[in-house]
Amino acid sequence: MKLRLEKESVKVRLSSLEIDMLNRENSIQETIKISDQNLFKFDINLTEGVEICHVNFGENSISINIPTNKVSDWVNSNQIGIREVINTDTGNLMLVVEEDLQPRRMKNIEENHATKG
């Protein structure tokens, strides 16, 4: 899982395996050890019965809640991801959760290797 924070946006890229895991287990989490005493955690959770995404910023963590039906629609289509503008107390926050597509360069290397072999 790759997390990118910019001015007024949170962007997450998931591998196909991570997308499958999220869809199957309703949750995915990543922990980064910054030091022995400091961990940074971020997770994505599927939530039933809600229509909008929500982002929570807590102590050393970011938690993203996405309606289950949005992930189900995404997984069962050829959409690259989910984009939603979330209204906050201080303005808007753009949330982007998308599939981390294989980089073109790696794809070209694999294709060239396959045609030579």
N, C-alpha and C positions, 0 to 999 in steps of 0.2 A: 504494500500500500504506500502510495506516495502522497504526501500532504504539501500543499503550497498555499501560503498565506500572502495575500497582497492587499493593498489599501482597503478595499471594501468587499473582498471576496475570499472565500474558502474553496479551494479546488482539491479534489481527491481523485487519484487515478488508481484503479484496481486492475490486477491481472485477471485473465479469464478464470483462473482457479479461485481467486478471491471472490469474484462475482458469484461463482457457483456456491462457494462456501457461505456467503452472505445470504443467498437465496435459500439455501438448505437449512442453515442453522440460525437464521434471523439476526446474526450479529457477527462482527469481525472487529478485532482489536489489535493494535500495534503499541509496543512500549519501547521507548528509547531511553537507554541509561546514559544520563548526562554526567553523573558522578555517583559515588557510592550512596549518597544521601538523596540524590535528585533523579527522579524518573519523570519522563513526559509520556503521557498516554493519550492516544486518540482512538476513538471507536466509531463505528457506524452500527446503528440498531434499527431494525424494522419495527414499526409500530402499527397496530391494528386500530381501526376506527377513527383515524385522523386523516385530514385531507392535505395538510401542508407540512413541509419539512421544518425542522427546528434545530438550531445549533446552540449548545450549551458550552460556555467557557467556565471552567472551574479551576481549582487549584491544580496547576500542572497538568491540565487535561482539556481536551476538546471532545465533545460527544455530539454526534450528528444523528438525529432521528429522522427517518424517512418512512412515509406511509408504505405499508406492505404492497398495496396495489400499484404504486408507482414503480417499485422495483420489479414486480411481476410483469408489468407492461413492458418495461425496459428489457428484461431477460427474454421475453417472448417476441421480440421485434428485432429489427436491424438498427435500432437507435444506438448511438455511441454512448449516450449517457442521460443524466437527469440534470436539468438546470432550473433553478427556482430563485426568485427574488424574495428574500425574507424581510419583512418590515420589523425594525427594531426601535428601541427608544430614541436612538440617535440618527436614524435614517434607514437606508436599505443595505442589505448584505446579500451578495450574489453567492449562491451555493452551486457548485458544479461537481458532480460525481460522474466519472466516466471511465470507460474501459481504456486501459493503457495499451494502445495498439502497438504492435511490434514496430520498432523503428525501421524506417525505410532502408537504411544502410545494412542493418542486420538481415532484413528480408532479402535484399539483393545478394548478400554474401551467401545465404542459404540456397537461394535459387541458382546462383552460379555454381555452387558446389554440387547441387543435385544434377545439373545438366552435364557436368564433367564426369560424374560417377556413373 
